[in-house]
Amino acid sequence: MLFNKNRLITLMDQFELDAVVASTAENIFYLSGFSSWSQHAYHYENVQVYVVFPRDESQQPTLLIPGGDLGYAALKEVWIQQIHNYGRKRTPKISENADLSPEEERILFLADQAPKGGTPEEALVFLLQEKGLQNSRIGVDQAGIPLPSMEKIRSLLSGSNILLASNFFRNVRMIKTGDEIERLRQTAKLNEIAATAMLKQAKPGVSEDEVASAYRREIARAGGEIFWLHLTASQGFNLPPIKDRILQSGNIMRADMGCSYQGYQADTCRAGCVGTPGDKQRRIYEALQKGVLKSVELLKPGVFPSELYEAMIQGVRSGGIPDYSNFFAGHTIGLEAREFPFLIGPEKALDDPFLPKTSEVPMEPGMVVNIEASNHELGWGSVAVEYTLVVTDNGNEHIIPPQQRLYSLPLE
């Protein structure tokens, strides 16, 4: 299991929740290890997936899926034991004298159960009632449920107190387990390998898109998924790789890459010059590096996001960019690229029953944080520095050995 069960139960107690219902892909994966294909393929056809997690330990957590997901639910990676489906009943055809695989045996077992309802809303309500939760306080992950479906669930559970609880799950996920940190580490390693492959292609006469293709190939080869890739040669903003924009000697190149592997995200930046970096390029990069390292030095339990932010800003300014400003100094990361407390920056008021009153949440062991600084100038270009760190009992550690510097491109 990946999820932080102790923290989940503690927060359910704190907020007096009898049960929680996950609906988004991230939270379903977090609680069950299950990834749905049909939830993505039929997003606009009211295909939904739920995990019901009761506070009462005598009631099992349950995964509720459409019939088309039976094969994916039968995989050994899915650790939740109680699985039900909705919609029409599936009756798999079995070949004569078949020697079934473990996954096929599991499909037969799951398919043998009668669907809990014709629609996802009816099935969810039936399941909750079956667990004695029809008159309970239930936190529902509303971000994955269309508004008409949410209204129907409320009407069918009129005796229950339904709370919008997507941020409850983000609160739980703020502190990572050791297994989660290991997955984040593996994703960061993949992102590093792909970034290095890309920088080896950054040479005069090659298009931005050709350079980016090296990154895409490495992520795809490992079975990862790309969430974004900003890549610019002497342009000062976030832009995708442009097919007909050709690298020239002297271009300052910045790449900002986000990918996912085994469910968990990685985010890093790289900067370099096609050829030998010039004085301005070095001066700006070194100032950003100084600011980021000041913030990294401060990162430990009890430190507030605004303190990390101020350390980064003041470090960059003292390092050689006296007028430097930015709206943040990084973010948390996990199943999502931005997890609670989201951006590392000045204090902001929050308005959610499952979150603190402000973003000034002290760092705790088990949080995973990206500290970053960037400088963008239209007509000149962009550079950036970014590290991913785990908050430990006594300070922090890099999730992988840091390899940030201003590169001369292409890498040899």
C-alpha positions as CSV (number, residue, x, y, z in Angstrom):
1,M,0.0,0.0,0.0
2,L,1.1,3.5,-0.7
3,F,-1.3,5.6,1.3
4,N,-0.6,7.0,4.7
5,K,-3.3,5.1,6.7
6,N,-2.4,6.5,10.1
7,R,-2.7,10.1,8.8
8,L,-5.9,9.3,6.9
9,I,-7.6,7.9,10.1
10,T,-6.3,10.7,12.3
11,L,-7.8,13.3,9.9
12,M,-11.0,11.4,9.6
13,D,-11.3,11.5,13.4
14,Q,-10.3,15.2,13.5
15,F,-13.0,16.2,11.0
16,E,-15.6,13.6,12.3
17,L,-16.0,11.8,9.0
18,D,-17.7,8.4,9.1
19,A,-16.4,7.7,5.5
20,V,-14.6,9.3,2.6
21,V,-15.2,8.7,-1.1
22,A,-12.4,9.1,-3.6
23,S,-13.3,9.9,-7.2
24,T,-10.3,11.5,-8.9
25,A,-7.7,9.3,-10.6
26,E,-5.0,10.5,-8.1
27,N,-7.0,9.7,-5.0
28,I,-8.3,6.4,-6.3
29,F,-4.8,5.3,-7.1
30,Y,-3.6,6.5,-3.7
31,L,-6.2,4.4,-1.7
32,S,-6.3,1.3,-3.9
33,G,-3.4,1.1,-6.4
34,F,-6.0,1.0,-9.2
35,S,-5.8,3.0,-12.4
36,S,-8.9,3.1,-14.7
37,W,-8.7,3.3,-18.5
38,S,-12.4,3.9,-19.0
39,Q,-12.5,6.8,-16.6
40,H,-10.3,8.6,-19.1
41,A,-11.6,7.2,-22.3
42,Y,-15.3,7.9,-21.4
43,H,-14.8,11.0,-19.3
44,Y,-17.8,12.7,-21.0
45,E,-20.1,9.7,-20.8
46,N,-20.6,9.6,-17.0
47,V,-18.1,6.9,-16.4
48,Q,-16.9,7.2,-12.8
49,V,-14.8,5.3,-10.3
50,Y,-15.0,5.4,-6.6
51,V,-13.2,4.2,-3.5
52,V,-15.3,4.1,-0.3
53,F,-13.2,4.2,2.8
54,P,-15.3,3.8,6.0
55,R,-13.9,4.9,9.4
56,D,-15.3,1.8,11.0
57,E,-12.6,-0.8,10.6
58,S,-15.1,-3.6,10.6
59,Q,-16.2,-2.3,7.2
60,Q,-13.8,-3.0,4.3
61,P,-12.7,-0.2,1.9
62,T,-14.3,-0.8,-1.5
63,L,-13.4,0.0,-5.0
64,L,-16.4,0.6,-7.3
65,I,-15.8,0.4,-11.1
66,P,-17.5,0.1,-14.4
67,G,-17.6,-3.4,-15.9
68,G,-15.1,-2.5,-18.6
69,D,-12.4,-2.0,-15.9
70,L,-12.6,-5.6,-14.6
71,G,-9.3,-6.5,-16.2
72,Y,-7.4,-3.6,-14.8
73,A,-8.9,-4.2,-11.3
74,A,-7.7,-7.8,-11.5
75,L,-4.0,-6.8,-11.5
76,K,-1.9,-7.8,-8.5
77,E,-0.9,-4.1,-8.1
78,V,-4.4,-3.4,-6.9
79,W,-4.2,-4.0,-3.1
80,I,-7.8,-3.2,-2.2
81,Q,-9.6,-6.5,-1.7
82,Q,-13.3,-5.6,-2.0
83,I,-14.2,-4.7,-5.6
84,H,-17.7,-4.2,-7.1
85,N,-18.9,-3.0,-10.4
86,Y,-21.9,-1.2,-11.9
87,G,-23.7,-1.2,-15.2
88,R,-24.6,-4.3,-17.2
89,K,-23.3,-7.6,-15.9
90,R,-20.3,-8.9,-17.7
91,T,-20.1,-12.7,-18.5
92,P,-16.6,-13.5,-19.9
93,K,-16.4,-16.3,-22.4
94,I,-14.0,-19.1,-21.4
95,S,-12.1,-21.2,-24.0
96,E,-12.5,-25.0,-23.8
97,N,-9.8,-26.7,-21.7
98,A,-8.5,-23.2,-20.8
99,D,-5.5,-22.8,-18.5
100,L,-6.4,-19.4,-17.1
101,S,-3.8,-16.9,-15.8
102,P,-4.1,-15.5,-12.3
103,E,-5.4,-12.3,-13.8
104,E,-8.1,-14.2,-15.8
105,E,-9.1,-16.1,-12.6
106,R,-9.5,-12.8,-10.8
107,I,-11.6,-11.4,-13.7
108,L,-14.0,-14.4,-13.4
109,F,-14.3,-13.9,-9.7
110,L,-15.0,-10.2,-10.0
111,A,-17.4,-10.7,-13.0
112,D,-19.4,-13.2,-11.0
113,Q,-20.7,-10.6,-8.7
114,A,-23.9,-8.8,-9.5
115,P,-23.5,-5.1,-10.3
116,K,-24.3,-2.8,-7.5
117,G,-26.5,-0.6,-9.7
118,G,-27.2,0.6,-13.2
119,T,-25.5,4.0,-12.9
120,P,-22.4,5.0,-10.9
121,E,-24.5,7.2,-8.6
122,E,-27.0,4.5,-7.8
123,A,-24.2,2.0,-7.2
124,L,-22.3,4.4,-4.9
125,V,-25.4,5.1,-2.8
126,F,-26.3,1.4,-2.6
127,L,-22.8,0.6,-1.5
128,L,-22.9,3.3,1.2
129,Q,-26.3,2.1,2.4
130,E,-25.0,-1.5,2.5
131,K,-22.3,-0.4,4.8
132,G,-24.7,1.4,7.1
133,L,-23.6,4.9,6.0
134,Q,-26.9,6.2,4.7
135,N,-27.2,8.7,7.6
136,S,-23.6,9.6,8.1
137,R,-21.1,12.4,7.7
138,I,-19.3,11.6,4.4
139,G,-16.4,13.5,2.8
140,V,-16.7,13.2,-1.0
141,D,-13.9,14.0,-3.4
142,Q,-16.0,16.2,-5.6
143,A,-13.3,17.1,-8.1
144,G,-13.9,13.9,-10.0
145,I,-17.7,14.0,-10.0
146,P,-19.8,16.0,-12.5
147,L,-22.2,18.5,-10.9
148,P,-25.4,16.6,-12.0
149,S,-24.0,13.4,-10.5
150,M,-23.2,15.2,-7.3
151,E,-26.7,16.5,-7.0
152,K,-28.1,13.1,-7.6
153,I,-25.9,11.5,-5.0
154,R,-27.0,14.2,-2.5
155,S,-30.7,13.6,-3.3
156,L,-30.3,9.8,-2.9
157,L,-28.5,10.3,0.4
158,S,-30.7,13.0,1.8
159,G,-30.2,11.8,5.4
160,S,-26.4,12.1,5.2
161,N,-24.2,15.2,5.6
162,I,-22.2,15.2,2.3
163,L,-19.1,17.4,2.5
164,L,-17.0,18.5,-0.5
165,A,-13.7,16.9,0.5
166,S,-11.2,16.9,-2.4
167,N,-8.9,19.0,-0.2
168,F,-9.2,16.6,2.6
169,F,-7.4,14.1,0.5
170,R,-4.7,16.6,-0.4
171,N,-4.3,17.3,3.3
172,V,-3.8,13.5,3.9
173,R,-1.3,13.2,1.0
174,M,0.8,16.1,2.3
175,I,3.0,13.7,4.3
176,K,4.5,10.9,2.1
177,T,5.1,7.3,3.1
178,G,8.5,5.7,2.5
179,D,7.0,3.8,-0.5
180,E,5.7,7.1,-2.0
181,I,9.1,8.7,-1.6
182,E,10.8,5.8,-3.3
183,R,8.4,6.2,-6.3
184,L,9.1,9.9,-6.4
185,R,12.8,9.1,-6.4
186,Q,12.4,6.7,-9.4
187,T,10.4,9.2,-11.3
188,A,13.1,11.9,-10.6
189,K,15.8,9.5,-11.9
190,L,13.8,8.9,-15.1
191,N,13.3,12.7,-15.6
192,E,17.1,13.2,-15.1
193,I,17.9,10.5,-17.7
194,A,15.5,12.0,-20.2
195,A,16.8,15.5,-19.6
196,T,20.4,14.4,-20.2
197,A,19.4,12.7,-23.4
198,M,17.8,16.0,-24.6
199,L,20.7,18.2,-23.7
200,K,23.0,15.9,-25.8
201,Q,20.9,16.9,-28.9
202,A,21.0,20.7,-28.3
203,K,23.4,21.7,-31.1
204,P,23.4,24.4,-33.8
205,G,21.1,23.6,-36.7
206,V,18.7,21.4,-34.7
207,S,15.1,22.4,-34.1
208,E,13.7,22.8,-30.6
209,D,11.2,20.0,-31.4
210,E,14.0,17.7,-32.4
211,V,15.8,18.3,-29.1
212,A,12.6,17.7,-27.2
213,S,12.0,14.4,-29.1
214,A,15.0,12.9,-27.3
215,Y,13.2,13.6,-24.0
216,R,9.9,12.2,-25.2
217,R,11.6,9.0,-26.4
218,E,13.2,8.3,-23.0
219,I,10.0,8.9,-21.0
220,A,8.0,6.7,-23.4
221,R,10.6,4.0,-23.4
222,A,10.3,3.7,-19.6
223,G,6.5,3.7,-19.7
224,G,6.2,7.2,-18.2
225,E,3.8,10.0,-19.1
226,I,4.8,13.6,-20.0
227,F,2.7,16.3,-18.4
228,W,4.6,19.3,-19.8
229,L,7.8,20.3,-21.5
230,H,8.7,24.0,-21.8
231,L,11.7,24.4,-24.0
232,T,13.0,27.8,-25.3
233,A,16.1,28.9,-27.1
234,S,16.7,32.6,-26.4
235,Q,13.1,33.3,-25.7
236,G,11.9,34.6,-22.3
237,F,8.7,32.8,-21.4
238,N,7.2,29.4,-21.0
239,L,6.7,28.0,-24.5
240,P,6.4,24.5,-26.0
241,P,9.2,23.3,-28.3
242,I,8.7,25.0,-31.7
243,K,9.2,22.8,-34.8
244,D,10.7,25.4,-37.1
245,R,12.8,27.3,-34.5
246,I,16.4,26.3,-35.0
247,L,19.1,26.4,-32.4
248,Q,22.0,28.8,-33.1
249,S,25.4,29.2,-31.4
250,G,25.1,31.5,-28.4
251,N,21.4,30.6,-27.7
252,I,20.6,30.4,-24.0
253,M,18.3,27.3,-23.7
254,R,16.0,26.5,-20.8
255,A,13.9,23.4,-20.4
256,D,11.3,22.7,-17.7
257,M,10.1,19.2,-17.7
258,G,7.3,17.4,-15.8
259,C,6.5,13.7,-16.1
260,S,4.8,10.9,-14.2
261,Y,6.0,7.3,-13.6
262,Q,4.2,4.6,-11.6
263,G,1.7,7.3,-10.7
264,Y,4.1,9.8,-9.2
265,Q,5.4,13.1,-10.6
266,A,8.8,14.6,-11.2
267,D,9.6,18.2,-12.1
268,T,13.0,19.7,-13.0
269,C,14.7,22.5,-15.0
270,R,17.8,22.6,-17.1
271,A,19.6,25.6,-18.5
272,G,22.6,25.9,-20.8
273,C,24.2,27.8,-23.7
274,V,24.6,26.4,-27.2
275,G,28.4,26.8,-27.1
276,T,30.1,28.5,-24.2
277,P,28.0,30.6,-21.8
278,G,28.5,34.3,-21.8
279,D,29.0,36.6,-18.8
280,K,25.4,37.7,-18.4
281,Q,24.2,34.1,-18.7
282,R,26.6,33.0,-16.0
283,R,25.8,36.0,-13.7
284,I,22.1,35.4,-13.8
285,Y,22.4,31.7,-13.4
286,E,24.7,32.0,-10.4
287,A,22.4,34.5,-8.7
288,L,19.5,32.1,-9.1
289,Q,21.6,29.2,-7.8
290,K,22.6,31.2,-4.8
291,G,19.0,32.0,-4.0
292,V,17.8,28.4,-4.3
293,L,20.6,27.2,-2.2
294,K,19.7,29.7,0.6
295,S,16.2,28.3,0.6
296,V,17.5,24.7,0.6
297,E,19.8,25.5,3.5
298,L,16.8,26.7,5.5
299,L,14.4,23.8,4.6
300,K,13.7,21.7,7.8
301,P,10.8,20.8,10.0
302,G,9.0,23.9,11.5
303,V,10.0,26.3,8.7
304,F,7.2,28.2,7.0
305,P,6.7,28.5,3.2
306,S,7.0,32.3,3.4
307,E,10.4,31.9,5.1
308,L,11.7,29.7,2.3
309,Y,10.3,32.2,-0.2
310,E,12.0,35.2,1.4
311,A,15.3,33.3,1.7
312,M,15.2,32.6,-2.0
313,I,14.3,36.1,-3.1
314,Q,17.0,37.7,-0.9
315,G,19.6,35.2,-2.0
316,V,19.0,35.9,-5.7
317,R,19.1,39.7,-5.1
318,S,22.3,39.5,-3.1
319,G,23.7,37.2,-5.7
320,G,23.6,39.7,-8.5
321,I,20.0,40.5,-9.5
322,P,19.0,43.4,-7.1
323,D,15.5,43.9,-8.6
324,Y,14.6,40.2,-8.7
325,S,11.0,39.3,-7.9
326,N,8.9,36.2,-8.3
327,F,5.5,35.0,-7.0
328,F,6.8,31.7,-5.6
329,A,9.9,29.8,-4.6
330,G,8.6,26.3,-5.6
331,H,5.9,23.9,-4.7
332,T,5.2,20.5,-3.1
333,I,4.9,17.4,-5.4
334,G,3.6,13.9,-5.3
335,L,0.7,12.2,-7.1
336,E,0.1,15.8,-8.4
337,A,2.7,18.2,-9.6
338,R,1.3,20.8,-7.1
339,E,0.1,19.3,-3.8
340,F,-0.9,21.0,-0.6
341,P,0.4,23.5,0.6
342,F,0.7,24.1,-3.2
343,L,3.0,27.0,-3.9
344,I,5.9,28.0,-1.6
345,G,5.4,31.7,-1.3
346,P,3.9,34.6,0.7
347,E,1.1,33.7,3.1
348,K,-2.3,33.4,1.5
349,A,-5.7,33.0,3.1
350,L,-7.4,29.7,2.5
351,D,-11.1,29.0,2.6
352,D,-11.8,25.2,2.9
353,P,-13.1,23.3,5.9
354,F,-10.4,20.6,5.5
355,L,-7.4,23.0,5.2
356,P,-5.7,25.4,7.6
357,K,-6.8,29.0,7.6
358,T,-3.7,30.1,5.6
359,S,-0.9,28.7,3.5
360,E,1.6,29.1,6.3
361,V,1.9,25.4,7.0
362,P,5.1,24.5,8.7
363,M,7.3,21.9,7.0
364,E,7.1,18.4,8.4
365,P,9.2,15.3,7.8
366,G,7.8,13.4,4.8
367,M,6.9,16.4,2.8
368,V,8.5,16.5,-0.7
369,V,9.3,20.0,-2.0
370,N,10.6,21.5,-5.2
371,I,12.6,24.7,-4.5
372,E,13.2,26.7,-7.7
373,A,14.0,30.1,-9.1
374,S,13.8,31.4,-12.7
375,N,14.6,34.5,-14.7
376,H,12.8,35.3,-17.9
377,E,13.6,38.2,-20.2
378,L,11.7,38.6,-23.5
379,G,14.3,39.0,-26.3
380,W,17.1,37.4,-24.3
381,G,15.9,34.1,-22.9
382,S,15.3,32.2,-19.7
383,V,17.3,30.3,-17.1
384,A,16.2,28.4,-14.1
385,V,17.4,26.3,-11.1
386,E,15.3,23.6,-9.4
387,Y,15.8,20.9,-6.8
388,T,13.5,18.3,-5.4
389,L,14.0,17.6,-1.7
390,V,12.5,15.4,1.1
391,V,12.0,17.1,4.5
392,T,13.7,14.8,7.1
393,D,13.6,14.8,10.9
394,N,16.7,17.0,11.0
395,G,16.6,18.9,7.8
396,N,16.3,17.7,4.2
397,E,17.9,15.6,1.5
398,H,17.9,15.7,-2.2
399,I,15.6,13.1,-3.7
400,I,18.4,12.3,-6.2
401,P,22.0,13.6,-6.3
402,P,21.8,17.2,-7.6
403,Q,23.1,17.9,-11.1
404,Q,22.2,21.5,-11.6
405,R,24.7,23.8,-13.4
406,L,24.8,26.1,-16.4
407,Y,25.7,23.6,-19.2
408,S,27.7,24.1,-22.3
409,L,25.7,22.5,-25.0
410,P,25.5,19.9,-26.5
411,L,26.6,17.7,-23.7
412,E,29.3,15.3,-24.6
